[in-house]
Amino acid sequence: MGNSDIYVVKLDTAFNSVISNILYKTYIKIFPNPANNYLQINFEKAIQDANISLYNTIGQKVLQANNINNNIIINVKNIPEGLYMIKINIKGETEYSQKILILHY
């Protein structure tokens, strides 16, 4: 019998998140950034059951949109200016995140 090597590779969640962001960045477009009154999210591929969350810099959720199946325009004119993190979860499995700046000019 020949020798065989067995390798076990464990990928942490941070690495998986980076890979997800790379893959999803190609078909999720979020604009304008910086945003003034609205934020538009376009999905270039068909999606189902996406949940969108917007978090401020201290981790508080300031906006939530659930069960999104199409492109969406989100009104941000009542959200204070600042830096935010938008997270998109698709079918409860895949997560995409991006920094968003809101400036009311």
Summary of the structure (lengths in Angstrom):
residues: 105
radius of gyration: 17.4
end to end distance: 72.4
largest distance: 72.4
contacts: 248
relative contact order: 0.24
helix: 12%
strand: 45%
